[in-house]
Amino acid sequence: MTLEGLAPALLIGAVIVLVSVVGVRLAGRLGVPGLLLYLLLGLLLGSVSPALHLQDAQLATVLGYGALVLILAQGGLTTRASQLRPVAWPAIALASVGVAVSIGAVALPLVWVLHLPVQTALLISAVLAATDAAAVFTVLRRLHIGERMRTLLEAEAGFNDAPVAVIVSVIASGTFGSAPWWQLPVLVVAELVGGAAVGLAIGYGSRWLLPRLALPAVGLYPIAALALLVAAYGAAAIIHASGFMAVYVAAVLVGSAARLPHRRSIIGFADGLAWIAEIGLFVMLGALADIGQLPSAIPTALFVAAALVLVARPLAAIISLAPFRWPWSDVGFVAIAGLRGAVPIVFAAIPLGAGLPDARLVFDVTLLVVILLLVLQSPVLSSLGRRLRVVLPEEAVELEVESAPLDGMRASVLGIEVPQGSGFVGAFVVELGLPDGAVVALVVRDGRGLAPDVHTRLRAGDQVLVVTTEEARVAAEKRILAVSRRGRLARWLEPGAQSARTDRR
C-alpha cells in the first residue's frame, strides 16, 4: 500500500467499524447476534467490490489466529479461577472427548451417505467440532444463566480451539494417512499440556509483575497486561505447544489476581480489542468467500448442520458429561448451546491455504453451516433455556472493585459502583466493617461528592471510594465482596468478623 492509498483505506475501515458497531444494536433487536451482521457485511463487500475480495487464505489464517488470541485473552480475563475450578474437568472433557465424538458423528455419515473422500469428511467435521469463543462470550453473557453453566460453556470454547487446531493441521498436512493412528492423540495431548504449562508460568509471573511495575500512566497497565498474554501465545507456539491454551490459561490467572492494578481499565481495554478483533475477523472471513460458489455447497451444508445439531452435539454432551452426573436439564442445554462462529471458518481456511483438492468445498460448507446456526440456533437459546430451567430470572450484577495503586504512599484506592440488589444498598458506612488501614473516603451520589459519616447510608448507583494500605488491601476487598453478597450482616457472618469488631472497640 502506498501513502496515497492510506487515506481511502482508513476511511473505508472506519466506516466498516462504525456500521458494525451500530449494527450490534439493530441485530440485538432482531434477535440475532451481531456476529452474523459482520459476516454478511464481509460477504457483501467481497461481492460488490473486487478490491475488497480477499484471496489469500494463508493471510486470512494468520490474521484469524491473531484475532482469536485477543478474543481468548478477553474471555480469560473475565473468567475467575474460582468459577472455573468446579467445572474444569467437565469443560476439558467437552473440549477433548466431545470434540472426538463430534468429529466421528459428522464424518461417518458424510463418507457413508454422501460418499465424500475420508480426508474431506474429516476436515469438515473437525473444523465444525470447535465451539466459537466469540459467539459464546457474546451470546451467553446476554442470557441470565447460572454461573456454573456459563463458565462451563465459556471454558469449553476457550479450551477446544487448541485440540481442533492441531487436528485440522495434521489432517490438512501431507502426512495424513501415512502416520500411525496413535500419533495424533499423543500430539494433541502433548501440545495441550505444553500450552497449559506455559500459560501457568506466564500467568503467575504476570500476577507477580503487574502490581510491582509502578508505571507512570494508567493507560500503560492494559498495554502491559495484554502484551504479557500475547507473549504467552508466542512462547508456547515457538516450542510447538498450544498457544491458544497458553493465552487462555494465562488470562484466567491474570484476571483472577486479587492485586491486579486497574482491573477495570485492563478488562475494558481487552474488551475493546476483542470487539475490534471480532468485527475484523468476521468481515475478513466473509470477504474470503466466493459468493458465486456457495449455492452448490448448500445441500452438503444442510446435511452437515442437521448431523451436527441433531446427533453430534447431543451425543458429545451426553458422553462427555456422563461421568460427572450433571442434571439432564443441564446436559440438554449444553447439547443445544454449542455455538459456532468465526473459529470454524478460520480453521477451514487452513486447507484452503494448503491447496487441497476439496478445500473450497470445506470452506463453503463451513461458512454456510455457521450462518445457518447463527440464524436458527442463537435466537432460540433463551426460550429453550427457560423451558429447561437453566436461564434464570434477572439477578443483581456482581459487584466489581476497581483498584488504582498510590505508589508513593504504599496505598491503593478501591473504586466501587453499587448495583441494584447489592448488599451494599441500605447499609450504613459504619456497618461495612472494613479492616484497620481501610476507610471510606468519598461517596459520589448523583454527581455530588459526599464526605461519609456515621449517618451516611448507601444507595443503588452510589460510587464509593475506599483508601487502603497495601497490607490491608486484600482483607478490604474480601470484606467488600462479602457485604455485597450478604449485606450488613456480613460483618457478623464472615469468619473472624466478630473478633475484628471486638478488637476495634
ZISULUR-V395582 format. One record per pair of residues at least 6 apart in sequence whose ideal C-beta (glycine too) atoms are under 8 Angstrom apart, sorted by the first residue. I is the first residue (numbers start at 1). J is the second residue. If there is no record, write none. Layout:
i	j
I	J
I	J
//
This chain:
i	j
1	9
12	52
16	41
16	45
16	279
16	283
17	276
17	279
19	41
20	34
20	37
20	38
20	41
20	279
20	283
21	275
21	279
23	34
23	37
23	38
23	41
24	34
24	37
26	37
27	33
27	34
27	36
27	37
28	34
28	142
31	379
32	374
32	375
32	378
32	379
33	135
33	138
33	139
33	374
33	378
34	138
35	134
35	135
35	138
35	278
35	282
35	341
35	342
35	374
36	371
36	374
36	375
36	378
38	278
38	279
38	281
38	282
38	283
38	286
39	282
39	283
39	285
39	286
39	342
39	367
39	370
39	371
39	374
40	286
40	371
41	282
41	283
41	286
42	282
42	283
42	284
42	285
42	286
42	287
42	288
42	289
43	286
43	287
43	289
43	291
44	286
45	52
45	53
45	283
45	286
45	287
46	52
46	53
46	54
46	286
46	287
46	288
46	289
46	291
47	53
47	291
52	287
53	287
54	60
54	284
54	287
54	288
55	288
56	353
57	288
57	349
57	352
57	353
57	359
57	363
58	349
58	353
60	284
60	285
60	288
60	346
60	349
60	353
61	346
61	349
61	350
61	353
63	280
63	281
63	284
64	281
64	284
64	285
64	342
64	345
64	346
64	349
65	346
66	277
67	277
67	278
67	280
67	281
67	342
68	133
68	161
68	244
68	277
68	281
68	342
68	343
68	346
69	229
69	230
69	233
69	243
69	244
69	247
70	226
70	230
70	270
70	273
70	274
70	276
70	277
71	133
71	134
71	137
71	274
71	277
71	278
71	281
72	133
72	158
72	161
72	244
72	247
72	248
72	251
73	226
73	229
73	230
73	247
73	248
73	251
73	270
73	273
73	274
74	137
74	251
74	267
74	270
74	271
74	273
74	274
75	133
75	136
75	137
75	154
75	157
75	158
75	248
75	251
75	274
76	158
76	229
76	247
76	248
76	249
76	250
76	251
76	252
76	254
76	255
77	225
77	229
77	251
77	252
77	254
77	255
77	266
77	267
77	270
78	137
78	255
78	267
78	271
79	151
79	154
79	155
79	158
79	251
79	252
79	255
79	256
80	252
80	255
80	256
81	252
81	253
81	256
82	256
83	147
83	148
83	151
84	91
84	151
84	155
84	252
86	148
87	148
87	151
87	152
87	155
88	155
89	324
90	152
90	320
90	321
90	324
90	326
91	151
91	152
91	155
91	156
91	159
92	159
93	320
93	321
93	323
93	324
94	152
94	156
94	159
94	160
94	316
94	317
94	320
94	321
94	334
95	155
95	156
95	159
95	160
95	162
95	163
96	160
96	163
96	188
96	192
97	316
97	319
97	320
98	129
98	156
98	160
98	316
98	317
98	319
98	320
99	129
99	130
99	160
99	163
99	164
99	167
99	316
101	312
101	315
101	316
101	319
101	320
102	125
102	128
102	129
102	308
102	312
102	313
102	315
102	316
103	122
103	125
103	126
103	129
103	167
104	125
105	125
105	307
105	311
105	312
105	315
105	316
106	121
106	124
106	125
106	128
106	129
106	304
106	307
106	308
106	311
106	312
107	118
107	121
107	122
107	124
107	125
107	126
108	121
109	303
109	307
110	116
110	120
110	121
110	124
110	125
110	303
110	304
110	307
111	118
111	121
113	303
114	121
114	300
114	303
116	124
116	300
116	358
117	358
119	171
119	176
119	177
119	356
119	358
120	357
120	358
120	361
120	362
122	171
123	168
123	171
123	172
123	348
123	351
123	356
123	358
123	362
124	300
124	304
124	361
124	362
124	365
124	366
125	304
125	312
126	164
126	167
126	168
126	171
126	347
127	164
127	168
127	344
127	345
127	347
127	348
127	350
127	362
127	366
128	304
128	308
128	340
128	344
128	366
128	369
129	160
129	164
129	167
129	312
130	157
130	160
130	161
130	164
130	340
130	343
130	344
130	347
131	153
131	156
131	157
131	160
131	338
131	339
131	340
131	343
132	157
132	339
132	340
132	341
132	342
132	343
132	344
133	154
133	157
133	158
133	161
133	343
134	274
134	277
134	278
134	281
134	341
134	342
134	343
135	157
135	339
135	340
135	341
135	342
135	374
135	378
136	153
136	154
136	156
136	157
136	337
136	339
137	154
137	157
137	274
138	278
139	339
139	378
139	381
140	150
140	153
140	154
140	337
140	339
140	381
141	150
143	150
143	381
143	382
143	385
143	391
144	391
144	392
144	393
144	394
144	395
145	333
145	385
145	390
145	391
145	392
146	390
146	392
149	330
149	333
149	334
149	390
152	334
153	334
153	337
157	339
158	244
158	248
159	245
159	248
161	244
161	343
162	191
162	192
162	195
162	242
162	244
162	245
163	188
163	191
163	192
163	242
164	343
164	347
165	242
165	244
165	347
166	184
166	187
166	188
166	191
166	242
167	184
167	188
168	347
168	350
168	351
169	350
170	176
170	179
170	184
170	187
171	351
172	350
172	351
172	354
172	356
173	354
190	241
191	240
191	241
191	242
191	245
192	242
192	245
193	241
194	236
194	239
194	240
194	241
194	242
195	236
195	241
195	242
195	243
195	244
195	245
195	246
195	249
196	242
196	245
196	246
196	249
197	241
198	232
198	235
198	236
198	239
198	241
198	246
198	250
199	232
199	236
199	245
199	246
199	247
199	248
199	249
199	250
199	253
200	249
200	250
200	253
202	228
202	229
202	231
202	232
202	235
202	246
202	250
203	232
203	249
203	250
203	251
203	252
203	253
203	254
204	253
205	228
206	225
206	228
206	229
206	250
206	253
206	254
206	257
207	253
207	254
207	257
207	259
207	260
209	228
210	221
210	224
210	225
210	228
210	254
210	257
210	260
210	261
211	257
211	259
211	260
211	261
211	405
213	220
213	221
213	224
213	261
214	405
214	407
215	221
215	224
218	262
218	265
218	404
219	265
221	261
221	262
221	265
221	266
222	262
222	265
222	266
222	268
222	269
222	270
223	269
225	254
225	266
225	269
225	270
226	266
226	269
226	270
226	273
228	250
228	254
229	247
229	250
229	251
229	254
230	247
232	243
232	246
232	247
232	249
232	250
233	243
233	244
233	246
233	247
234	243
235	246
236	242
236	243
236	245
236	246
236	247
237	243
254	260
255	263
255	267
258	474
258	477
259	403
259	473
259	474
260	266
260	403
261	403
261	404
261	405
261	412
262	402
262	403
262	404
263	400
263	401
263	402
263	403
264	400
264	402
264	415
265	402
278	342
281	342
281	346
282	341
282	342
285	342
285	345
285	346
285	349
285	367
288	349
288	352
288	363
289	363
289	364
289	367
290	360
290	364
293	360
293	364
294	364
294	367
294	368
296	364
297	361
297	364
297	365
297	368
298	368
300	361
300	365
301	364
301	365
301	368
301	369
301	372
302	372
304	365
304	369
305	368
305	369
305	372
305	373
308	338
308	369
308	373
309	336
309	373
309	377
313	335
313	336
313	338
314	335
316	338
317	331
317	332
317	334
317	335
317	338
318	331
318	335
321	330
321	331
321	334
326	334
329	388
329	389
329	390
330	388
330	390
332	388
333	384
333	385
333	388
333	390
336	377
336	380
336	381
336	384
337	381
337	385
339	373
339	377
339	378
340	369
340	370
340	373
340	374
341	370
341	374
342	370
344	366
344	369
344	370
345	363
345	366
345	367
345	370
347	366
348	362
348	363
348	366
348	367
349	363
351	358
351	359
351	362
351	363
352	359
352	360
352	362
352	363
356	362
382	391
385	391
395	421
396	419
396	420
396	421
396	422
397	419
397	420
397	421
397	422
398	484
399	416
399	417
399	418
399	419
399	422
399	424
399	480
399	481
399	484
400	416
400	417
401	414
401	415
401	416
401	477
401	480
401	481
402	414
402	415
402	416
403	412
403	413
403	414
403	415
403	473
403	477
404	412
404	413
404	415
405	411
405	412
406	412
406	413
406	467
410	469
410	470
411	467
411	468
411	469
411	470
412	467
412	468
412	469
412	470
412	473
413	441
413	465
413	466
413	467
414	465
414	466
414	467
414	468
414	473
414	476
414	477
414	480
415	463
415	464
415	465
416	424
416	463
416	464
416	465
416	466
416	480
417	461
417	462
417	463
417	464
418	424
418	425
418	458
418	459
418	460
418	461
418	462
418	463
418	464
419	460
420	460
420	461
421	460
422	460
422	484
423	483
423	484
423	485
423	486
423	487
423	488
423	490
424	458
424	462
424	464
424	483
424	484
424	487
425	458
425	459
425	460
426	457
426	458
426	459
426	487
426	488
427	457
427	458
427	483
427	487
427	488
428	454
428	455
428	456
428	457
428	458
428	488
429	440
429	443
429	452
429	453
429	454
429	456
429	457
429	458
430	454
431	488
431	491
432	440
432	479
432	480
432	483
432	491
433	479
433	483
433	490
433	491
433	494
433	497
433	500
433	501
434	440
434	466
434	468
434	472
434	476
434	479
434	480
435	472
435	475
435	476
435	479
435	500
436	472
436	504
437	468
437	469
437	471
437	472
437	476
438	466
438	467
438	468
438	469
438	472
438	473
438	475
438	476
438	479
439	466
439	467
439	468
440	452
440	456
440	464
440	465
440	466
441	452
441	465
441	466
441	467
442	449
442	450
442	451
442	452
442	464
442	465
443	449
443	450
443	452
443	456
443	458
443	462
443	463
443	464
443	465
444	450
444	462
444	463
444	464
444	465
445	459
445	461
445	462
445	463
446	461
450	456
458	464
466	476
466	480
468	476
478	494
479	490
479	494
482	490
482	493
482	494
483	490
483	491
486	493
486	494
490	497
491	497
491	501
492	498
492	501
//
